[in-house]
């Protein structure tokens, strides 16, 4: 049986098919193609919400978020849609309009049904602005409305770490892990809590599990190396850090810092010597 033709190679016959193709292009990392398809649909139907969202997403992927602001504003005036307002906030933030972005997100979180991504973006934006406790409150409001939104639970766990409440952070990560044992970000969260609590051997085991779930994850590999070094397993830790670098020179900075910070750490007078040691 011959293989089915690639969806991206078909010529769209209807607006719905054009948007299907545009969504496929976005997922495949072809934002210019998605932009052209969505713009064509919007030209014929300026009230098409999905086309507006697709166009904005394509522009944001190309670091052209400021170009999406006016089309999204026009759509948000016509439709009280939290997804549109959340995208508008991202476009405003990309255009340097931080206060307006926060205002758009605050509008988005009062829409019903609740849109978890709006709560996530607002909580993280507040934390980035130095207001992590406000961010926690927003994320917990979202969880009260959508308890199954594991992404919000992971995010609030990291904000609890930011305010040094390890017990609350562990409770959030553990709840996600219990519901979805193969969710890698929950395992990494538990590993971070263990590391911060000085339980380095336990943290290393958790980082190994995280790497089994997502091989090649630089952050988890770096965490494994650090935890092994802190646990006194110097050779294993250094081997893990070499594996994390994977021969890529731009990855060496955090790894060199980890080596220097560890007990009985390894210091290099020249960056070139560190890169040679790490195989990069």
Buried (B, 14 or more C-beta within 10 A) or exposed (E): EEEEEEEBEEEBEEBEBBBBBBBBBBEEEBBEBBBBBBBBBBEEEEEBBBBBBBBBBBBBBBEBBBBBBEBBBBBBEEBEBBBBBBBBBBBBBBBEBBEBBBBBBBBBBEBEEBBBBBBBBBBBBBBEEEBBBBBBBBBBBBBEBBEEBBBBBBBBBBBBBBBEBBEBBBBBBBBBBEEEEEBBBBBBBBBBBBBBEEBBBBBBBBBBBBBEBBEEBBBBBBBBBBBBBBBEBBEBBBBBBBBBBEEEEEBBEBBBEBBEEBEEEBEBEEEEEBBEBBEB
